[in-house]
Amino acid sequence: MIYAAVSKRGLSLWRIRLLLLAFLPSVLVSLFFDVFTYWWNFCTIAWVAVFVLFYFVYFPVRCFRLKYAVDKSAVVLRYGVFYVRTKYMLLSSVQYVSVSQTPLQAVLGIANVTVHAAGGTIVVPYLRERQAAMLRKALSPKLRNIASTL
């Protein structure tokens, strides 16, 4: 089984979210502590360190390890930073497939494909829009049945 990587624009999406979220601790530290006191320095160094760790280490590793594969019998999603998790879903159990986007994902040209089955759901995030449409078409039970009869 050959695994395909998701779009690197997903990394950009998480980094934009992180930048927006980093605004909150900077404002809170400025409101609650006098500038250049011990606690202000400690809190500022702490939130900047967490920001740098997530921006340059956690999210790139998360994006690099997020892979998916589709073969004749199953959809497989591999993901995880500290340990790798694998989700399998048999194509015979797929009930429907949907494609969704947030407004920020639409700007970046990426989408999420959600595969629904009786036993659970698999979300394949950060696919380019064209790739997501092709995956939805390939996994949809109705479209698969039509293609197999032709």
C-alpha positions in Angstrom: 0.0 0.0 0.0 1.4 3.4 -1.0 0.7 6.2 1.3 0.1 9.7 -0.1 1.0 12.9 1.8 -1.5 15.6 2.5 -1.0 19.2 1.2 1.7 21.2 3.0 -0.9 24.0 3.0 -2.3 22.3 6.1 0.9 23.3 7.9 0.3 26.9 6.9 -3.3 26.6 8.2 -2.0 25.4 11.6 0.7 28.1 11.7 -1.9 30.8 11.0 -4.1 29.5 13.7 -1.2 29.4 16.1 -0.2 33.0 15.3 -3.8 34.2 16.0 -3.8 32.2 19.2 -0.4 33.6 20.3 -2.0 37.0 20.5 -4.0 36.0 23.6 -1.1 35.1 26.0 0.8 38.2 25.0 -2.2 40.5 25.8 -2.8 38.7 29.1 0.8 38.9 30.2 0.8 42.6 29.4 -2.4 43.2 31.3 -1.6 41.3 34.5 2.1 42.0 35.0 4.2 45.2 35.0 6.7 45.3 32.1 10.1 43.8 32.7 9.3 42.4 36.2 10.3 38.8 37.1 6.8 37.4 36.4 6.4 39.3 33.1 9.8 38.0 31.9 9.0 34.4 33.1 5.5 34.3 31.4 6.7 36.0 28.2 9.6 33.5 27.9 7.2 30.6 28.6 4.6 31.5 26.0 7.3 32.3 23.4 9.0 29.0 24.0 5.7 27.1 23.7 5.0 29.1 20.5 8.4 28.3 18.9 8.1 24.6 19.9 4.7 24.3 18.3 5.5 26.4 15.2 8.9 24.8 14.3 8.6 21.3 15.8 5.2 19.9 16.6 3.1 21.1 13.6 5.7 20.2 11.0 6.1 16.7 12.4 2.4 16.3 12.7 1.9 17.4 9.0 4.8 15.2 7.8 3.5 12.1 9.5 -0.1 12.6 8.3 -0.6 10.2 5.4 -3.5 8.3 3.8 -3.9 5.5 1.3 -6.8 4.0 -0.6 -6.6 0.6 -2.2 -9.3 -1.8 -3.6 -10.6 -2.8 -0.2 -9.9 -0.1 2.4 -9.1 3.5 3.3 -6.2 3.9 5.7 -5.2 7.0 7.6 -1.8 7.2 9.5 -1.1 10.0 11.9 0.5 10.9 15.2 3.4 12.9 16.6 4.7 10.9 19.5 3.3 7.5 18.3 1.7 6.5 15.1 -2.0 5.7 15.0 -3.6 3.9 12.0 -7.3 3.9 11.2 -8.7 1.4 8.7 -12.1 1.5 7.0 -13.3 -1.1 4.6 -14.7 0.3 1.4 -17.6 -2.1 1.6 -18.8 -0.4 4.8 -18.6 3.2 3.5 -22.1 4.8 3.6 -21.3 8.3 2.3 -18.4 10.7 1.8 -18.4 14.5 2.3 -16.0 17.3 1.6 -15.9 20.3 3.9 -13.9 23.6 4.2 -13.6 26.3 6.7 -13.3 29.9 5.4 -9.5 29.8 6.0 -9.2 26.5 4.2 -11.1 27.9 1.2 -8.6 30.8 1.0 -5.7 28.3 1.1 -7.4 26.0 -1.4 -7.6 22.9 0.8 -10.4 20.8 2.1 -11.2 17.9 4.4 -12.7 14.6 3.2 -14.9 12.8 5.7 -15.6 9.1 5.1 -18.7 7.9 7.1 -19.4 4.2 7.8 -21.6 2.3 10.2 -18.7 1.7 12.6 -17.1 5.2 12.5 -15.7 8.1 10.6 -12.3 8.9 9.1 -11.4 12.5 8.3 -8.6 13.0 5.7 -7.6 16.6 6.3 -5.7 19.2 4.2 -6.2 17.9 0.7 -6.1 20.2 -2.2 -9.6 20.9 -3.5 -9.1 18.9 -6.7 -7.6 16.0 -4.8 -10.5 16.0 -2.3 -13.1 16.0 -5.1 -11.3 13.0 -6.7 -11.1 11.1 -3.4 -14.8 11.8 -2.7 -15.7 10.5 -6.2 -13.5 7.4 -5.8 -14.9 6.5 -2.3 -18.6 7.3 -2.7 -20.5 4.0 -2.7 -23.1 5.2 -5.4 -20.4 6.4 -7.7 -18.3 3.2 -7.1 -21.2 1.0 -8.0 -21.9 3.0 -11.2 -18.3 2.8 -12.2 -18.1 -1.0 -11.6 -21.2 -1.6 -13.9 -19.7 0.4 -16.8 
